[in-house]
């Protein structure tokens, strides 16, 4: 029994989605050029005042 067109289309869509997710994951944690890599402590919780 051969593959149906719908089955082939579904497989192709799954393959494209998988590649898209892999590309997104690969680019998700790339450092921005010029980003500082020095670790600094976070300010205390609630100490940052946001303009309201």
C-alpha positions as CSV (number, residue, x, y, z in Angstrom):
1,X,0.0,0.0,0.0
2,X,1.5,3.3,-1.1
3,X,1.6,6.6,0.8
4,X,-1.3,8.9,0.2
5,X,-0.9,12.5,-0.8
6,X,-2.3,13.6,2.5
7,X,0.2,11.4,4.3
8,X,3.1,12.8,2.3
9,X,1.9,16.4,3.0
10,X,1.6,15.7,6.7
11,X,5.1,14.2,6.8
12,X,6.5,17.1,4.9
13,X,4.8,19.6,7.2
14,X,6.2,17.8,10.3
15,X,9.7,17.8,8.8
16,X,9.5,21.6,8.1
17,X,8.2,22.2,11.6
18,X,11.0,20.2,13.1
19,X,13.6,22.2,11.1
20,X,11.9,25.5,12.1
21,X,12.1,24.5,15.8
22,X,15.7,23.4,15.5
23,X,16.6,26.8,13.8
24,X,14.8,28.7,16.5
25,X,16.5,26.8,19.3
26,X,19.9,27.3,17.7
27,X,19.4,31.0,17.6
28,X,17.7,31.4,20.9
29,X,20.9,31.5,23.0
30,X,23.3,33.4,20.8
31,X,25.1,36.2,22.5
32,X,24.5,39.7,21.1
33,X,27.6,41.3,19.7
34,X,29.1,43.5,22.3
35,X,27.1,42.0,25.2
36,X,28.9,42.2,28.5
37,X,29.7,38.8,30.0
38,X,30.5,40.0,33.5
39,X,28.3,38.6,36.1
40,X,26.6,41.1,38.4
41,X,24.3,40.5,41.3
42,X,20.6,41.2,40.9
43,X,19.1,44.0,42.9
44,X,16.9,43.1,45.8
45,X,13.4,42.0,45.0
46,X,11.0,45.0,44.9
47,X,13.8,47.6,44.8
48,X,13.3,48.6,41.1
49,X,10.6,51.3,40.8
50,X,8.8,51.3,37.5
51,X,7.3,54.5,36.1
52,X,3.6,54.3,36.7
